[in-house]
């Protein structure tokens, strides 16, 4: 099973799979309500990549899987490949 995180249009985490929680070292309770972008590595390129993908998900262009670099709770880099799927937008 793949790590999955569900957010609202405001980017706040609503739900996350056990795999996503374990990969980042957080409990579900710690993640719910956090903005997904706050979990992205504090690096200009990683932040730009995330923002570009997020913006494109709100448009009409098809999404392609992208590499995202998140920062785990203990500060290590976590590379995940995924895409955004927004419903009701």
N, C-alpha and C positions, 0 to 999 in steps of 0.2 A: 504494500500500500504506500502511496505517496503522501508527503506532507501537504496538507491542505489548510488554508486559512480563509475564512469568510469575513468580509468587511462590509460596512455600509458605504454608501456613496460618499460619506464624509471621511472615509478611510479608516474609521475606528473598527477594531477587531470585534466581531460578534461571536464567532466560534473558531476553534482551531482543532485540528486532529491531534491525537496523541503524538504522532510522528513529528508534526511541526513543533509542538511544545518541547519534546525531547531534544530535537535538533538544536533549538535555541536555549534550552535549559530553563525554561519558564514553566510555571503551572498555568493551566487555563485561566484561573482566577487572576493571575498577574497580567495576562495578555488582554483579556476582555476590557475594552474601552481605550486601549492604547492605539495611537495612530500607527498604521503599518510603516509609514515612512520613518518613524522614530526608531524602528528596529533595523533600518538599513545602515550599513557601515558608514561611519562618519568620514567619507572620502568624496571629493567633488565628482569624480567619474561615476562612482557607485550611486550617488544621489541623483545625478543627471540621468543615468540609465533608468532608475526607478521612476523618476518624474516623467520622462518621455514615454515610458510604457503605460503609466497610469493615465496620462493625458490622452494617449492614443486609444485606450480602452473606452474612454468616454465618447470617442468619435465613431465614425462609421468604418474605419479601416480594420481589416481582419487582424487578429492578434497572432503573433508567432511566439513560440516559446523563447524566453529570454533568460539569461543568467543574472541572478540577483545575488548580491553579497550582503548578508545580514550580519549583525553583531550579536553573538550569544550573550547571555546574562553575565558570563565570566569574561567577556571581551574577545573571544576568539572569532575568527571569520567563519561564516557558514555560507557555503555556496549552494544555492538552490536554483533549479531551472523550472520556470513556470510561465504562466500567462494569466492575465486578468480576464475574468468573465463577469460582466455586469448585467444584471437583469433589471428590467423596469426603467432603463435609461433611455 
